[in-house]
Amino acid sequence: MIMQTLRRPPIFAAPLTPHQPDQPILAMRGVAARYNGAYAVEDLTFELIAGEQMAVVGPNGAGKSTLFKLIAGVLEPSSGQITVYGTRPGGHICIAYVPQRSQVDWRFPVNVADVVMMGRVGKLGLFRRPGRQDWDLVHESLAVVGMADLAHRQIGELSGGQQQRVFIARALAQEAELMLMDEPLTGLDVPAQQDIFQVLAALRQRNVTVMIATHDLNLAAERFDRVMLLNRRLIGLGAPHEVFTPQKLLEAYGGHMHMVQTPNGTLVLSDTCCAGDR
């Protein structure tokens, strides 16, 4: 189970796809995806700016995970067009998908360095053994996320925050230019969240483009360049103060949204007890 999850998306086995430098790192035009005849997302049109960090927010079932799987090439859209540097996403190993921790069986007996090395499969192919340069990149990636001292620790022995940092190191070893992180902060305490934000700062210095799905609207407003407000369709995209308006939040969340005035401003509370996201 963990091997299958960590090797997703299947772009690792695909041929390298050249980039068209005059094209945006990601563009979606009228994209829709269906599950069992119903739309999970529909009419998504936007472009991502290389090097930016964007938060994707919306209620459970809004389609955040579906959006990431479409970008990664795991899912094919029912309609519309997705391009990464001008071509379809399925052939790009520059995209790294960091799944939710709940999707991984952490009992699998594999150590931290081996998990990070899985990020090199797209460069090496399935049958070529990693060389010294590959291992150097693995250890460099672990150093970036502050996990170099735990390279030989079993992955299941790590805390939730440490596991997330290992996934990010794996994406760095992959030499990812676009990193998709699905609820990376869920279940982490405040110190572990701060560790993730330090890693995000390091990714910004490396010009890695990041999209993060999160339920925390206040965190999204404070920490990210742009926010996407999603509920199966695109309700808002831009600076947080432009997107997190009462009208747009009500459109996205309906009765599950509460706004409380405090001395420090408006506190946004969302009810996330509903059915899981797609």
Secondary structure, DSSP 8 states (H G I E B T S, - for coil): -HHHHHT-SGGGGS------TTS-SEEEEEEEEEETTEEEEEEEEEEE-TT-EEEEE--TTSSHHHHHHHHHTSS--SEEEEEBTTB-GGG-TTEEEE--GGGS-TTS--BHHHHHHGGGHHHH-SSS---HHHHHHHHHHHHHTT-GGGTTSBGGGS-HHHHHHHHHHHHHHTT-SEEEEESTTTT--HHHHHHHHHHHHHHHHTT-EEEEE-S-HHHHHHH-SEEEEESSSEEEEESHHHH--HHHHHHHHGGGEEEEEETTEEEEEE---SS---
